[in-house]
């Protein structure tokens, strides 16, 4: 079975909740997490998919996190965890839902040809509290972090267009061959997997902010506050 784009999503920033509430489920937040399916070919620039917006521009978006992809192979696991029968495309807030690829088979630095674009895997996605908010489940963010099934970010090497069912062709893979899953497991346990973290630092194509987080993680200085859901 070929690797392919099974769904494309973009979202607009919207406000949710109540500014006066202190409860997790009702507390005010802004996000473009709730994305709509694109049913036609879409243009992709250095900053991402046409029409897609970012609420938290400090932690998300930009040229190093221009496109967020998630593996459709994880959907059954997340549906079971959330106790729902099925999940809609874009359930994890991703732009591209991809079948045939998985965190264990996507490597840092990989270059993927999709449609007329060239995209490079720049880093794993770091799950934040908004995933838990979206699904009204305080444990969901940590579950994604623990399993390492986070999805991955692309930078855009060549602008172009992507369409539904486009094949994802791996045109180049970094010689270090550190998968997204390996990188996530190492980040979660830096003492046990320091060698993997040091190998990651040798990959020239990783995003600068990701490189900084790896360096801090090795030194025990990287906080995980972005995952807090209280």
ZADO-1210 file (C-alpha; in nm, 4 decimals, padded with zeros to 6 digits):
<atoms>
<atom x="00.0000" y="00.0000" z="00.0000" code="UNK" pos="1"/>
<atom x="00.1356" y="00.3400" z="-00.0950" code="UNK" pos="2"/>
<atom x="00.1890" y="00.6209" z="00.1556" code="UNK" pos="3"/>
<atom x="-00.0720" y="00.8840" z="00.0818" code="UNK" pos="4"/>
<atom x="-00.2570" y="01.1913" z="00.2053" code="UNK" pos="5"/>
<atom x="-00.6022" y="01.0730" z="00.3120" code="UNK" pos="6"/>
<atom x="-00.7236" y="01.4141" z="00.4304" code="UNK" pos="7"/>
<atom x="-00.6207" y="01.7811" z="00.4325" code="UNK" pos="8"/>
<atom x="-00.7308" y="02.0292" z="00.7000" code="UNK" pos="9"/>
<atom x="-00.7011" y="02.4014" z="00.7717" code="UNK" pos="10"/>
<atom x="-00.8395" y="02.6023" z="01.0620" code="UNK" pos="11"/>
<atom x="-00.9224" y="02.9547" z="01.1712" code="UNK" pos="12"/>
<atom x="-00.8447" y="03.0934" z="01.5164" code="UNK" pos="13"/>
<atom x="-01.1563" y="03.0937" z="01.7326" code="UNK" pos="14"/>
<atom x="-01.2304" y="03.1584" z="02.0997" code="UNK" pos="15"/>
<atom x="-01.3767" y="02.8973" z="02.3321" code="UNK" pos="16"/>
<atom x="-01.4865" y="02.8868" z="02.6942" code="UNK" pos="17"/>
<atom x="-01.5489" y="03.1514" z="02.9565" code="UNK" pos="18"/>
<atom x="-01.2882" y="03.4072" z="03.0648" code="UNK" pos="19"/>
<atom x="-01.4330" y="03.4097" z="03.4161" code="UNK" pos="20"/>
<atom x="-01.4191" y="03.0318" z="03.4616" code="UNK" pos="21"/>
<atom x="-01.1367" y="02.8526" z="03.6423" code="UNK" pos="22"/>
<atom x="-01.2599" y="02.5055" z="03.5458" code="UNK" pos="23"/>
<atom x="-01.0495" y="02.3125" z="03.2959" code="UNK" pos="24"/>
<atom x="-01.3335" y="02.2302" z="03.0595" code="UNK" pos="25"/>
<atom x="-01.4853" y="02.5783" z="03.0653" code="UNK" pos="26"/>
<atom x="-01.1738" y="02.7972" z="03.0915" code="UNK" pos="27"/>
<atom x="-01.1242" y="03.0450" z="02.8061" code="UNK" pos="28"/>
<atom x="-00.8844" y="02.9521" z="02.5277" code="UNK" pos="29"/>
<atom x="-00.8111" y="03.0429" z="02.1678" code="UNK" pos="30"/>
<atom x="-00.7119" y="02.7937" z="01.9021" code="UNK" pos="31"/>
<atom x="-00.7283" y="02.6930" z="01.5366" code="UNK" pos="32"/>
<atom x="-00.7262" y="02.3287" z="01.6471" code="UNK" pos="33"/>
<atom x="-01.0767" y="02.2667" z="01.5147" code="UNK" pos="34"/>
<atom x="-00.9945" y="02.2330" z="01.1467" code="UNK" pos="35"/>
<atom x="-01.2132" y="02.1869" z="00.8412" code="UNK" pos="36"/>
<atom x="-01.1493" y="01.9354" z="00.5658" code="UNK" pos="37"/>
<atom x="-01.0282" y="02.0784" z="00.2358" code="UNK" pos="38"/>
<atom x="-01.1945" y="01.9025" z="-00.0564" code="UNK" pos="39"/>
<atom x="-00.9768" y="02.0454" z="-00.3318" code="UNK" pos="40"/>
<atom x="-00.6126" y="02.1019" z="-00.4181" code="UNK" pos="41"/>
<atom x="-00.4489" y="02.3516" z="-00.1814" code="UNK" pos="42"/>
<atom x="-00.1428" y="02.5703" z="-00.2193" code="UNK" pos="43"/>
<atom x="00.1451" y="02.5412" z="00.0266" code="UNK" pos="44"/>
<atom x="00.3879" y="02.8258" z="00.0977" code="UNK" pos="45"/>
<atom x="00.6912" y="02.8499" z="00.3270" code="UNK" pos="46"/>
<atom x="00.4495" y="02.9401" z="00.6083" code="UNK" pos="47"/>
<atom x="00.2129" y="02.6493" z="00.5562" code="UNK" pos="48"/>
<atom x="-00.1188" y="02.5683" z="00.3939" code="UNK" pos="49"/>
<atom x="-00.3199" y="02.8493" z="00.2397" code="UNK" pos="50"/>
<atom x="-00.5908" y="02.9643" z="00.4821" code="UNK" pos="51"/>
<atom x="-00.4524" y="02.7910" z="00.7912" code="UNK" pos="52"/>
<atom x="-00.4137" y="03.0067" z="01.1028" code="UNK" pos="53"/>
<atom x="-00.2127" y="02.9759" z="01.4257" code="UNK" pos="54"/>
<atom x="-00.3297" y="03.1056" z="01.7649" code="UNK" pos="55"/>
<atom x="-00.0096" y="03.0476" z="01.9637" code="UNK" pos="56"/>
<atom x="00.2643" y="03.1730" z="01.7330" code="UNK" pos="57"/>
<atom x="00.5282" y="03.1320" z="02.0049" code="UNK" pos="58"/>
<atom x="00.4990" y="02.7530" z="02.0211" code="UNK" pos="59"/>
<atom x="00.3417" y="02.6684" z="01.6847" code="UNK" pos="60"/>
<atom x="00.3692" y="02.7720" z="01.3216" code="UNK" pos="61"/>
<atom x="00.6490" y="02.9513" z="01.1409" code="UNK" pos="62"/>
<atom x="00.8731" y="02.8163" z="00.8688" code="UNK" pos="63"/>
<atom x="01.0133" y="02.5355" z="01.0861" code="UNK" pos="64"/>
<atom x="00.6629" y="02.4138" z="01.1772" code="UNK" pos="65"/>
<atom x="00.4859" y="02.5121" z="00.8593" code="UNK" pos="66"/>
<atom x="00.2866" y="02.1921" z="00.8111" code="UNK" pos="67"/>
<atom x="00.1755" y="01.9493" z="01.0805" code="UNK" pos="68"/>
<atom x="00.1242" y="01.5867" z="00.9756" code="UNK" pos="69"/>
<atom x="-00.0252" y="01.3004" z="01.1696" code="UNK" pos="70"/>
<atom x="-00.0395" y="00.9291" z="01.1022" code="UNK" pos="71"/>
<atom x="-00.3812" y="00.7852" z="01.0286" code="UNK" pos="72"/>
<atom x="-00.2449" y="00.4574" z="01.1647" code="UNK" pos="73"/>
<atom x="-00.2839" y="00.6024" z="01.5168" code="UNK" pos="74"/>
<atom x="-00.6508" y="00.6878" z="01.4865" code="UNK" pos="75"/>
<atom x="-00.7827" y="00.3563" z="01.6149" code="UNK" pos="76"/>
<atom x="-00.5600" y="00.3774" z="01.9237" code="UNK" pos="77"/>
<atom x="-00.6755" y="00.7314" z="02.0014" code="UNK" pos="78"/>
<atom x="-01.0408" y="00.6394" z="01.9470" code="UNK" pos="79"/>
<atom x="-01.0037" y="00.3569" z="02.1980" code="UNK" pos="80"/>
<atom x="-00.8295" y="00.5841" z="02.4472" code="UNK" pos="81"/>
<atom x="-01.1028" y="00.8470" z="02.4180" code="UNK" pos="82"/>
<atom x="-01.3791" y="00.5843" z="02.4264" code="UNK" pos="83"/>
<atom x="-01.5322" y="00.6919" z="02.0983" code="UNK" pos="84"/>
<atom x="-01.6226" y="00.4746" z="01.8005" code="UNK" pos="85"/>
<atom x="-01.4396" y="00.6793" z="01.5402" code="UNK" pos="86"/>
<atom x="-01.2465" y="01.0036" z="01.5105" code="UNK" pos="87"/>
<atom x="-01.2912" y="01.2646" z="01.2370" code="UNK" pos="88"/>
<atom x="-01.0015" y="01.3572" z="01.0117" code="UNK" pos="89"/>
<atom x="-00.7979" y="01.6338" z="01.1723" code="UNK" pos="90"/>
<atom x="-00.8703" y="01.4960" z="01.5180" code="UNK" pos="91"/>
<atom x="-00.5214" y="01.5852" z="01.6387" code="UNK" pos="92"/>
<atom x="-00.5286" y="01.9300" z="01.4784" code="UNK" pos="93"/>
<atom x="-00.3125" y="01.8190" z="01.1878" code="UNK" pos="94"/>
<atom x="-00.2985" y="01.9704" z="00.8412" code="UNK" pos="95"/>
<atom x="-00.2179" y="01.6417" z="00.6691" code="UNK" pos="96"/>
<atom x="-00.3555" y="01.3052" z="00.7751" code="UNK" pos="97"/>
<atom x="-00.1236" y="01.0499" z="00.6180" code="UNK" pos="98"/>
<atom x="-00.1801" y="00.6786" z="00.5728" code="UNK" pos="99"/>
<atom x="00.1056" y="00.4311" z="00.5415" code="UNK" pos="100"/>
<atom x="00.3548" y="00.6311" z="00.7469" code="UNK" pos="101"/>
<atom x="00.4035" y="00.6189" z="01.1220" code="UNK" pos="102"/>
<atom x="00.6259" y="00.7814" z="01.3830" code="UNK" pos="103"/>
<atom x="00.8390" y="00.4670" z="01.3692" code="UNK" pos="104"/>
<atom x="00.8957" y="00.5017" z="00.9930" code="UNK" pos="105"/>
<atom x="00.9326" y="00.8790" z="00.9604" code="UNK" pos="106"/>
<atom x="01.2866" y="01.0045" z="01.0273" code="UNK" pos="107"/>
<atom x="01.4209" y="01.3450" z="01.1273" code="UNK" pos="108"/>
<atom x="01.5499" y="01.5147" z="00.8159" code="UNK" pos="109"/>
<atom x="01.3430" y="01.3044" z="00.5751" code="UNK" pos="110"/>
<atom x="01.2393" y="01.4849" z="00.2584" code="UNK" pos="111"/>
<atom x="00.8924" y="01.3947" z="00.1324" code="UNK" pos="112"/>
<atom x="00.7586" y="01.4793" z="-00.2094" code="UNK" pos="113"/>
<atom x="00.3850" y="01.5385" z="-00.1844" code="UNK" pos="114"/>
<atom x="00.2068" y="01.6705" z="-00.4919" code="UNK" pos="115"/>
<atom x="00.4306" y="01.9417" z="-00.6343" code="UNK" pos="116"/>
<atom x="00.5801" y="02.0282" z="-00.2930" code="UNK" pos="117"/>
<atom x="00.8966" y="01.9142" z="-00.1192" code="UNK" pos="118"/>
<atom x="00.8623" y="01.8966" z="00.2588" code="UNK" pos="119"/>
<atom x="01.1323" y="01.8166" z="00.5151" code="UNK" pos="120"/>
<atom x="01.0688" y="01.6610" z="00.8554" code="UNK" pos="121"/>
<atom x="01.2037" y="01.9230" z="01.0956" code="UNK" pos="122"/>
<atom x="01.0949" y="01.7902" z="01.4367" code="UNK" pos="123"/>
<atom x="00.8294" y="01.5973" z="01.6293" code="UNK" pos="124"/>
<atom x="00.5196" y="01.7788" z="01.7434" code="UNK" pos="125"/>
<atom x="00.5271" y="01.8570" z="02.1154" code="UNK" pos="126"/>
<atom x="00.1769" y="01.7878" z="02.2488" code="UNK" pos="127"/>
<atom x="00.0259" y="02.0756" z="02.4465" code="UNK" pos="128"/>
<atom x="-00.2713" y="02.1176" z="02.6779" code="UNK" pos="129"/>
<atom x="-00.5018" y="02.2219" z="02.3925" code="UNK" pos="130"/>
<atom x="-00.5266" y="01.8621" z="02.2740" code="UNK" pos="131"/>
<atom x="-00.6704" y="01.7717" z="02.6125" code="UNK" pos="132"/>
<atom x="-00.9053" y="02.0712" z="02.5927" code="UNK" pos="133"/>
<atom x="-01.0250" y="01.9729" z="02.2465" code="UNK" pos="134"/>
<atom x="-01.1245" y="01.6252" z="02.3617" code="UNK" pos="135"/>
<atom x="-01.2284" y="01.7121" z="02.7176" code="UNK" pos="136"/>
<atom x="-00.9794" y="01.4621" z="02.8542" code="UNK" pos="137"/>
<atom x="-00.7085" y="01.5812" z="03.0921" code="UNK" pos="138"/>
<atom x="-00.4985" y="01.2695" z="03.0344" code="UNK" pos="139"/>
<atom x="-00.4845" y="01.2878" z="02.6561" code="UNK" pos="140"/>
<atom x="-00.1882" y="01.5237" z="02.6186" code="UNK" pos="141"/>
<atom x="00.0262" y="01.3144" z="02.8513" code="UNK" pos="142"/>
<atom x="-00.0821" y="00.9938" z="02.6763" code="UNK" pos="143"/>
<atom x="00.0417" y="01.1299" z="02.3434" code="UNK" pos="144"/>
<atom x="00.3697" y="01.2352" z="02.5056" code="UNK" pos="145"/>
<atom x="00.4141" y="00.8982" z="02.6783" code="UNK" pos="146"/>
<atom x="00.3461" y="00.6878" z="02.3688" code="UNK" pos="147"/>
<atom x="00.5562" y="00.9120" z="02.1438" code="UNK" pos="148"/>
<atom x="00.2810" y="00.9110" z="01.8803" code="UNK" pos="149"/>
<atom x="00.2921" y="01.2869" z="01.8376" code="UNK" pos="150"/>
<atom x="00.2949" y="01.3410" z="01.4631" code="UNK" pos="151"/>
<atom x="00.5637" y="01.5536" z="01.3002" code="UNK" pos="152"/>
<atom x="00.6293" y="01.8963" z="01.1541" code="UNK" pos="153"/>
<atom x="00.7518" y="01.9818" z="00.8061" code="UNK" pos="154"/>
<atom x="00.9391" y="02.2808" z="00.6733" code="UNK" pos="155"/>
<atom x="00.8624" y="02.3627" z="00.3108" code="UNK" pos="156"/>
<atom x="01.1624" y="02.3251" z="00.0798" code="UNK" pos="157"/>
<atom x="00.9629" y="02.3729" z="-00.2376" code="UNK" pos="158"/>
<atom x="00.6295" y="02.5529" z="-00.2484" code="UNK" pos="159"/>
<atom x="00.3520" y="02.3987" z="-00.4535" code="UNK" pos="160"/>
<atom x="00.0162" y="02.2273" z="-00.4229" code="UNK" pos="161"/>
<atom x="-00.1115" y="01.9217" z="-00.2380" code="UNK" pos="162"/>
<atom x="-00.4278" y="01.7292" z="-00.3141" code="UNK" pos="163"/>
<atom x="-00.6267" y="01.4549" z="-00.1460" code="UNK" pos="164"/>
<atom x="-00.4809" y="01.1098" z="-00.2168" code="UNK" pos="165"/>
<atom x="-00.1427" y="01.2454" z="-00.3268" code="UNK" pos="166"/>
<atom x="00.1313" y="00.9912" z="-00.2744" code="UNK" pos="167"/>
<atom x="00.3948" y="01.0690" z="-00.0118" code="UNK" pos="168"/>
<atom x="00.7279" y="00.9801" z="-00.1675" code="UNK" pos="169"/>
<atom x="01.0369" y="00.9648" z="00.0524" code="UNK" pos="170"/>
<atom x="01.2934" y="01.1281" z="-00.1750" code="UNK" pos="171"/>
<atom x="01.5759" y="01.1499" z="00.0786" code="UNK" pos="172"/>
<atom x="01.6427" y="01.0194" z="00.4277" code="UNK" pos="173"/>
<atom x="01.9049" y="01.1432" z="00.6727" code="UNK" pos="174"/>
<atom x="02.1888" y="00.8966" z="00.7300" code="UNK" pos="175"/>
<atom x="02.1412" y="00.9155" z="01.1082" code="UNK" pos="176"/>
<atom x="01.7990" y="00.7482" z="01.0731" code="UNK" pos="177"/>
<atom x="01.6478" y="00.8683" z="01.3999" code="UNK" pos="178"/>
<atom x="01.2749" y="00.8144" z="01.3801" code="UNK" pos="179"/>
<atom x="01.0176" y="01.0487" z="01.5298" code="UNK" pos="180"/>
<atom x="00.9262" y="00.7730" z="01.7755" code="UNK" pos="181"/>
<atom x="01.2895" y="00.7187" z="01.8804" code="UNK" pos="182"/>
<atom x="01.3375" y="01.0936" z="01.9220" code="UNK" pos="183"/>
<atom x="01.0279" y="01.1197" z="02.1390" code="UNK" pos="184"/>
<atom x="01.1227" y="00.8240" z="02.3563" code="UNK" pos="185"/>
<atom x="01.4696" y="00.9689" z="02.4050" code="UNK" pos="186"/>
<atom x="01.3285" y="01.3081" z="02.4953" code="UNK" pos="187"/>
<atom x="01.1010" y="01.1457" z="02.7545" code="UNK" pos="188"/>
<atom x="01.3934" y="00.9557" z="02.9101" code="UNK" pos="189"/>
<atom x="01.7099" y="01.1609" z="02.8484" code="UNK" pos="190"/>
<atom x="01.9252" y="00.9712" z="03.0963" code="UNK" pos="191"/>
<atom x="01.8608" y="00.6318" z="02.9383" code="UNK" pos="192"/>
<atom x="01.8797" y="00.7594" z="02.5803" code="UNK" pos="193"/>
<atom x="02.1400" y="01.0328" z="02.5939" code="UNK" pos="194"/>
<atom x="02.3207" y="00.8762" z="02.2975" code="UNK" pos="195"/>
<atom x="02.0134" y="00.9207" z="02.0791" code="UNK" pos="196"/>
<atom x="01.9742" y="01.2829" z="02.1871" code="UNK" pos="197"/>
<atom x="02.3384" y="01.3495" z="02.1024" code="UNK" pos="198"/>
<atom x="02.2901" y="01.1873" z="01.7615" code="UNK" pos="199"/>
<atom x="01.9901" y="01.4127" z="01.7015" code="UNK" pos="200"/>
<atom x="02.2133" y="01.7134" z="01.7627" code="UNK" pos="201"/>
<atom x="02.4334" y="01.5949" z="01.4762" code="UNK" pos="202"/>
<atom x="02.1444" y="01.6255" z="01.2281" code="UNK" pos="203"/>
<atom x="02.1912" y="01.9597" z="01.0535" code="UNK" pos="204"/>
<atom x="01.8327" y="01.9822" z="00.9291" code="UNK" pos="205"/>
<atom x="01.6484" y="01.9785" z="01.2627" code="UNK" pos="206"/>
<atom x="01.4653" y="02.2966" z="01.3618" code="UNK" pos="207"/>
<atom x="01.6753" y="02.5415" z="01.5710" code="UNK" pos="208"/>
<atom x="01.4216" y="02.5549" z="01.8545" code="UNK" pos="209"/>
<atom x="01.4070" y="02.1758" z="01.8619" code="UNK" pos="210"/>
<atom x="01.7859" y="02.1633" z="01.8779" code="UNK" pos="211"/>
<atom x="01.7759" y="02.4028" z="02.1731" code="UNK" pos="212"/>
<atom x="01.5179" y="02.1887" z="02.3527" code="UNK" pos="213"/>
<atom x="01.7346" y="01.8773" z="02.3048" code="UNK" pos="214"/>
<atom x="02.0397" y="02.0576" z="02.4435" code="UNK" pos="215"/>
<atom x="01.8407" y="02.1708" z="02.7475" code="UNK" pos="216"/>
<atom x="01.6905" y="01.8255" z="02.7951" code="UNK" pos="217"/>
<atom x="02.0397" y="01.6703" z="02.8094" code="UNK" pos="218"/>
<atom x="02.1305" y="01.9227" z="03.0785" code="UNK" pos="219"/>
<atom x="01.8039" y="01.8602" z="03.2652" code="UNK" pos="220"/>
<atom x="01.6894" y="02.2170" z="03.2130" code="UNK" pos="221"/>
<atom x="01.3906" y="02.1729" z="02.9787" code="UNK" pos="222"/>
<atom x="01.0529" y="02.2154" z="03.1516" code="UNK" pos="223"/>
<atom x="00.7376" y="02.0395" z="03.0377" code="UNK" pos="224"/>
<atom x="00.5025" y="02.3198" z="03.1399" code="UNK" pos="225"/>
<atom x="00.3472" y="02.3400" z="02.7952" code="UNK" pos="226"/>
<atom x="00.1653" y="02.0122" z="02.8658" code="UNK" pos="227"/>
<atom x="-00.0015" y="02.1275" z="03.1880" code="UNK" pos="228"/>
<atom x="-00.3797" y="02.1106" z="03.1788" code="UNK" pos="229"/>
<atom x="-00.4755" y="02.2580" z="03.5168" code="UNK" pos="230"/>
</atoms>
